[in-house]
Amino acid sequence: MDVLTVATRGGELATAQTQIIISALKKTYPHIKIKVRKITTKGDRDKRTALWNLKSSGFFTTQVENALLAGEADFAVHSFKDLPTQLRKELTITAVCKRQFAEDCLIANDSITSIDQLRKSAKIGTSSLRRAAQIKHLRPDLQPEPIRGNVTTRLRKLEEGKFDAIIVARAGIERLGLTEKISLCFEPEQFIPAPAQGALIVQTRTDDPATTKLIAAIDDKKARTVTFAERRVLSIMQCGCHAPVGAFAKIVEDDIIIDTFISDLQGKNFIRRRIKGPATKADNLAEKIADELLNSGGREILEKLKR
């Protein structure tokens, strides 16, 4: 195992995120050598379809996983929130890296520190129904509109005046060194992020114990606990990754606190729930709060979204 190959998407952010993983591995294994194999995914090719209109899952991950399964790489790096909840049995999530910046942020053309300062009926660029529903819940007059492209493309569209503001994951902005662009950051307990947002994961093949053992050294147990709990909410609700659903978990001492919501597209029928309990029971708590959302009107919301 003189040289390992990592599969990843080829964009600027994916490259930066892969370098974070490589740096973490080199801290543990100073002499390790890693080659990067960049893969173009379906999501990278289709830059026009609004993400909430996608019918398939694995839009940004399937081709990377295929390269790993084909033996073209020894491990793969993903943004955890991009992975479908139904994982491929031939692959395992070997490491969930320490998570920073789970929250969303807003970037505006004008100098603002609150969404209350946005002009009436401002156009907000977002690729997410989850973000759109929450922004409509907070400010019904605001107009969420679909935006596609990488971070640089979205910032350019904002600067060109196509939007008054955009909402993106803070993690991507931070990893690209663009912190100064941020107008405001949302508190993740209030403006709830996508399950596992901000977390990077490493996949290996289940039939490759040597690489799996090596990669497991950078697994962060706390990050694994909270992100798996968040994704468990999504899995139980069976709503896919494009529905207006969010989940955010954090560990406080020995407890885990999970904040969740589901909403209609207009942000009017907005159902929020919180649960707290022992972190050792994270999976059970996630299942319980998902059931609460469904039984409190979430099931009806999901049925309407399918029509």
Secondary structure as the mmCIF struct_conf table of DSSP 4:
data_model
#
loop_
_struct_conf.conf_type_id
_struct_conf.id
_struct_conf.beg_label_comp_id
_struct_conf.beg_label_asym_id
_struct_conf.beg_label_seq_id
_struct_conf.end_label_comp_id
_struct_conf.end_label_asym_id
_struct_conf.end_label_seq_id
STRN STRN1 VAL A 3 ARG A 9
BEND BEND1 GLY A 11 GLY A 11
HELX_RH_AL_P HELX_RH_AL_P1 GLU A 12 THR A 28
BEND BEND2 TYR A 29 TYR A 29
TURN_TY1_P TURN_TY1_P1 PRO A 30 HIS A 31
STRN STRN2 LYS A 33 ILE A 39
HELX_RH_AL_P HELX_RH_AL_P2 LYS A 42 ARG A 45
BEND BEND3 ARG A 48 THR A 49
HELX_RH_3T_P HELX_RH_3T_P1 LEU A 51 ASN A 53
BEND BEND4 SER A 56 SER A 57
TURN_TY1_P TURN_TY1_P2 PHE A 59 THR A 61
HELX_RH_AL_P HELX_RH_AL_P3 THR A 62 LEU A 69
TURN_TY1_P TURN_TY1_P3 ALA A 70 GLY A 71
BEND BEND5 GLU A 72 GLU A 72
BEND BEND6 ASP A 74 ASP A 74
STRN STRN3 PHE A 75 SER A 79
HELX_RH_3T_P HELX_RH_3T_P2 PHE A 80 ASP A 82
BEND BEND7 LEU A 83 LEU A 83
BEND BEND8 THR A 85 GLN A 86
TURN_TY1_P TURN_TY1_P4 LYS A 89 GLU A 90
STRN STRN4 LEU A 91 VAL A 96
HELX_LH_PP_P HELX_LH_PP_P1 CYS A 97 ARG A 99
BEND BEND9 GLU A 103 GLU A 103
STRN STRN5 ASP A 104 ALA A 108
BEND BEND10 ASN A 109 ASP A 110
BEND BEND11 THR A 113 SER A 114
HELX_RH_3T_P HELX_RH_3T_P3 ILE A 115 GLN A 117
BEND BEND12 LEU A 118 LEU A 118
HELX_LH_PP_P HELX_LH_PP_P2 ARG A 119 ARG A 119
TURN_TY1_P TURN_TY1_P5 LYS A 120 SER A 121
STRN STRN6 LYS A 123 THR A 126
BEND BEND13 SER A 127 SER A 127
HELX_RH_AL_P HELX_RH_AL_P4 LEU A 129 LEU A 138
TURN_TY1_P TURN_TY1_P6 PRO A 140 ASP A 141
STRN STRN7 GLN A 143 PRO A 146
BEND BEND14 GLY A 149 GLY A 149
HELX_RH_AL_P HELX_RH_AL_P5 VAL A 151 GLU A 159
TURN_TY1_P TURN_TY1_P7 GLU A 160 GLY A 161
BEND BEND15 LYS A 162 LYS A 162
BEND BEND16 ASP A 164 ASP A 164
STRN STRN8 ALA A 165 ALA A 169
HELX_RH_AL_P HELX_RH_AL_P6 ARG A 170 ARG A 175
TURN_TY1_P TURN_TY1_P8 LEU A 176 GLY A 177
HELX_RH_3T_P HELX_RH_3T_P4 THR A 179 LYS A 181
BEND BEND17 SER A 183 SER A 183
STRN STRN9 LEU A 184 CYS A 185
TURN_TY1_P TURN_TY1_P9 PRO A 188 GLN A 190
BEND BEND18 PHE A 191 PHE A 191
TURN_TY1_P TURN_TY1_P10 PRO A 195 GLY A 198
STRN STRN10 LEU A 200 ARG A 205
TURN_TY1_P TURN_TY1_P11 THR A 206 ASP A 207
HELX_RH_AL_P HELX_RH_AL_P7 PRO A 209 ILE A 215
HELX_RH_3T_P HELX_RH_3T_P5 ALA A 216 ILE A 218
HELX_RH_AL_P HELX_RH_AL_P8 LYS A 221 MET A 237
TURN_TY1_P TURN_TY1_P12 GLN A 238 GLN A 238
BEND BEND19 CYS A 241 PRO A 244
STRN STRN11 VAL A 245 VAL A 252
TURN_TY1_P TURN_TY1_P13 GLU A 253 ASP A 254
STRN STRN12 ASP A 255 SER A 263
TURN_TY1_P TURN_TY1_P14 LEU A 265 GLN A 266
BEND BEND20 GLY A 267 ASN A 269
STRN STRN13 PHE A 270 PRO A 278
HELX_RH_3T_P HELX_RH_3T_P6 ALA A 279 LYS A 281
HELX_RH_AL_P HELX_RH_AL_P9 ALA A 282 LEU A 293
HELX_RH_PI_P HELX_RH_PI_P1 LEU A 294 GLY A 298
HELX_RH_AL_P HELX_RH_AL_P10 ARG A 299 LYS A 306
#
